[in-house]
Structure formats: C-alpha cells, structure tokens
Amino acid sequence: MHGREMRTCEYRCDVKRAGCSRDDESGTTAHLNSGQWKVIKWWPNSLRGVDAEIMAGTLRILAILGSLRQGSYNRALLKAAHEVAPAGVTLEDFTLEGIPPYNQDEEANLPPRVAELKSKIRAADAILIVTPEYNYSIPGVLKNAIDWSSRRGPEKVNVWEGKPVGMMGASGGAQGTSRAQYHLRQVFVYLDAQPLNRPEVMVADAAQKFDADGKLTDEKTRGAIQRLLEALVRWARLLEAGRTAG
C-alpha cells in the first residue's frame, strides 16, 4: 500500500497492484479500467471494506504445507486454519511428499506429483503457504516444490504469475519463521506473484501454543490466522476485480 494514513492525500494506481484512490472521508475509488472508477470503502493499513460485489462467490485457496513431518507444528497450524476459514472459502491442502529433487531433464515429462501441484496452483484463486524455518531460510522440500512449479514447461505458463499468496509459520524459537517468510517474499518477486503484506503470522515458541494432540490452544494466534485468511480473501478478490475489468 502507499502509506499508513490515507485521509489527507489522494492516491491513484492500478487495482491489479492493489492501487486505490482516496477522494474523501467516506471511501475510496479503485481504478477498474480506463475511464471507470468504482467506489470501494477502504481503511488505512488494511483490506477491510471491499464491497460485496467483489467479495461474492466461492474462493479456492490451495494450502501448501512446507513440512513433511506428521507431528509438525505447521501441520497443526494448517489444521487450525481450516477451523477458522471464512464462509465461502474452500481450503485444500497439498503436502509435498512424492515430489522428487528438481531435474531439468525431466521437465518435458513432469513427475506426476509435480504436474498435480502445477495444476492445482493454476486452478486456485489464492495460495496459502504454511511453513517452518530451516537454517534461517526456506525448507528444502518447499523450495524444491516452488522450483519445480515455477518452470514454464512446454505450455510456456508461469502458474505463479499474479497469484495472491498468504503465508504463515510456526517454530519453536523466538523468530517464528520470519526469515523463511522474508526469503519466500524474495522468491515471489521474481515469480511475479502477489504476496499479501499484512497481517504477518509468525508463531514463535510454538511448544507453548499447541497441546499434546496438536490442537492450537492460543486464542491470540487463532485470531491472527483468521485475520490472515480474511485479508487473503479480500486481496484475491480485489486483484480479480482488476483482472476482469481490465
């Protein structure tokens, strides 16, 4: 976004890039196409208030889990996301078992699991990445899956281009996967995806926030997940409004 406060200045840019124009205190106008402006209520520092026309309909989110471990905190975090998903949202999980190490020699005949991942990314309205942090960065299995899925292949299509992406993660340390998430954002710059800037969900000291059965017990974290999903839905709808109008 253009700033923390939008009450005194006017902002105008393409809605495909989350642009908006502040005209007065009652709302904002988003540029849908040449010569046409659509009023959308907007609040500083948020995506709240996107109008009902943009928000209507079912939205499909593909949730990619960056951990293979069955008892991982991030698998439990994803389970909690299902529990607080907004109405009208279909949240589909994709785990990374079965994806081989990237090999360019196999691009012409993709491994089945890779082809499935690319197809699901392409069909999804938005992506949610749920990941741990390994050695200050992105887990190898997740980076490998992104590398595979980013290849254009014979169809010459980047399935990540323009795709709204939210991310969250849990770790036992104090950083809460922040470094992994920031590295993911760097990757998505090159892939021309559209990561959601806020809210950030970085769950630190995860052992204190899940019980022995892997159920999230920390209500503050539960609320943060809910707000992330709501913001991702609004972000995806706003981007789609720009694409269909432009």
N, C-alpha and C positions, 0 to 999 in steps of 0.2 A: 504494500500500500504506500501511499505518498507521504503519510505523516501520522502522527499520533492525534492531531487535532484538525478537524475539517470544518470548523464553524465560521471562519473568517475569510478563507481563501477559496477560490474556485479551482477545481481540478477536472481536467478532461483528458481521457485517453481511451484506448480501445478496450472494450469489455472482455475481449479474448485474453487480455493480460490483466484482468481484474481491475480495469480502469473505472473511474466514476467521476462525475462532475457535481460538485457541491454548489447549488444555486441559492439555497436559502435555508432557514432553520427547520423547515418542515420535511425535508427529504433531499434526495439526490437524484440525478438523472444519469442513466447509463447509456452509452452510445451503442445502439444496436446495429445500425447501418447508416449509410450516407444519407444525411438529411433527416434522420429519425432519431428521436430521443425518447426513452421510456423512463417514467418515474419509478424509482426504487428507493424505499426507505433505507437509510444507512446510519450506522453508529460508528464513531471513531474507534479504531482498533479492533473491529470485529466484522463478521459477515452476517450479523443478525439483521433480520428485517427484509430479506429478499422476498419479493412478493409471491403470492400464491400461484400465479400462472407459471412462474419459473420453477417453483418447488413441487409442482404436481407430478404425479406418476411414480411408479416404482423405480428405484435406483439400485443397480447391481454393483456391489463392492467386492472385489477379489482380495482376500486377505492372505498375504504371503508370509509364512512363518519362517524366520531365519534360523531356527534351531531344530536339530534332529532329535534331541533328547526327549523322551516321552514325559519325563517329570520336570521339564524346564519351567522356569517362572514365566517365560514368554508364551508358552503354550497355555498356561493358566491365565495369563493376561488376555490372550485372544478369547478364551472361554468367557471371561468377564465382558468382553466387547459384545459378544452375542447376547448377553443378558441385558445390555443397555442400548442396543441398536435402536435407532428411531423407527417409528412406524413407516411403512413403505419402503424399507431398506432390506434388500436381500444380501446377506453376508455369507460368502462362500469361501471356505478355507482351501488353501493349496499348500501342501507340505513338499519339501524338496528331496525326499527320498527318491532314488532311482534316476536322478539327473547325473550323468557322467561328467568327468572333467572336460572342460571345453577343448574341442579339437576342430580346427578349421577344416580339416579333411572330411569331416562328417557333415558339413553344412548343407551339401546338396541332398543328403538323405538323413534328415534330422532324427535323432533318437526319439522314440515315441513320447517319452515324458517331456522332452523339450518342446516338441510340436504341440503337445497339450497345453503347456504353460503359455506359449506364444498365442495360441488360440484363445485362451481364457483372458489374457491381458487385453487382447484386441476387442473382445466382446464386452469387457467390463466397462461400467461408467466411471469407476474410480478404483484406485488401488490403496489398500492399507497394508503397510509393511510393519510386522511385529518382530523385533529382532533383539538378540543380546549384543554385547560388545566383546570382541576378542582382541586382545593385544592392542588396545586403543583404536580399534577400527572395525570394519565390516566383517562378519564371519565369512570364512572362505566359501561355505556352501551357498550363501546368499549372493556373494559377489559373482560366483561361478554361474548361478542361475540368471543373474542380470546380464552377464556377458553373453551367455547363450541367447537369451531372449532379445538382446539388442541387435543381433545380426539381422540384416535386412533379408537375406536369402534370395531365392530366385524371384520372389514376388516384389522385391525392392521396397519393402514396407518396414518402417520403424514403428513397432507396436507401442512404444513408449511415448511417441511424439504427441504433445498436447494432453497427455493423460494426467488427470488430477491424482496426486499422491499424498496420502497422510502417513505418518509413521509414529510409532511408539515403541518403547522397550523397557525392560526391567533388568536390573543387575543387582548383585549382592553388595557392590561397592557404593561409594558416595556420588559418583558421576551419573549414574542412572542411564547409561548408554549414550550420553551426549556426543562423545567423539564419533561413535559409529553413525549416529544420525547426521552429524555435520558432514562426514565423509560421503554418506549417501546423497546428501544435497549436492555435493560437488559432482558426483556421477550424473545426477539428473540434469544438471546444467548442460552437460554435453549431449545427453539424450533428448533434450528439449521437452522433458516432462514438465509438469506444473505442480511442484510441491506446495502443500499448504504451509504457510509460515507459522501460524499460531492457531490454536494453542500447541505448545510443545508438551509431550507426555514422556517424561524421563523418570522412571520409577527407581529410586535409589533404595538401598537397604531392603531389598525385596523379601528377605527372610522374615522380616517383621510385618509384612503386609499380606502374607498368604498363610493359611493354616496347613496342617499336615496333609490334608486331602487336596491341596492345590486351589482352594477356594479363596478368592480375594476377600479380605476382611477389612481393608482400609477404605472407608467411605470417601475420603478425600480423593483417593486415586480413582475410585469408581466414578465419581463425578467428573474428574478430568477426562476419563475415557469417553464418557457420554458427550461432553462438550466437544471433544475432538471429532467424534463421529458426526455430530450435528453440523459442525463447521465444514467438514469434508463434504457432506451432502450439499450444503449451500454453495460451496466453492465449485463443485462439479456442475450444479445447476446453472450457476452464473456463467461458467465457461461454455456450457452447451448453448445457452441463450445467445451468446456471441457468435458461436459457430453457425447456428441455424439461421440467424438473422443476417449474417454477413455473406 
